[in-house]
Amino acid sequence: MKKSLLVLIPIVLVAAALTLSALGSGTPGAQAGYGQSKPQGQGEYKQDKPYTRENPGPWAGAEDKHLPQITYEKMGMGLKVTVKVDNHPMDPAKPHYIMWIRLEDGMGKVLGKHAFKATDPAPEASFELKSVPANLKAFERCNIHGIWMSEAKVELQ
């Protein structure tokens, strides 16, 4: 009995650890990259969805430095999309910078992603799309202020 109990205990512990790990990474927020964020000097907080102009979370007043700006132009049968974040510092000393920009269509399909370092110039990324989606969503991740999102309806003339 003692030998079978000694064998069973590690199996149960491994199963419990795997279950907890799967539960922690299986949430939609974790899959989308929201999850935990640790702002400098503010402790930890949970970001369940990206911040927007309408919902800046604890960062009211920081919208203009964090909301991605989407511009686009027709290019052949597709679209050239530029996403930038104006007036945001790229400061390796603090550090405070935009970590990445991601572009999605209106259905959540990732169309492109660009990573940045704190030493990079102003965060701007261009994406050449082979087709023209009806809607675009741009996300950016500030290492201090979390993930921000803007949306644009594609209207070509």
Secondary structure, DSSP 8 states (H G I E B T S, - for coil): -HHHHHHHHHHHHHHHHHHHHHHHH-SHHHHHT-SEE--TTT--EE--S-B-SS--GGGTT-HHHHS-EEEEEEETTEEEEEEE-TT---BTTTTB-EEEEEEEETT--EEEEEE--TTSSS-EEEEEESS--SEEEEEEEETTTEEEEEEEE----
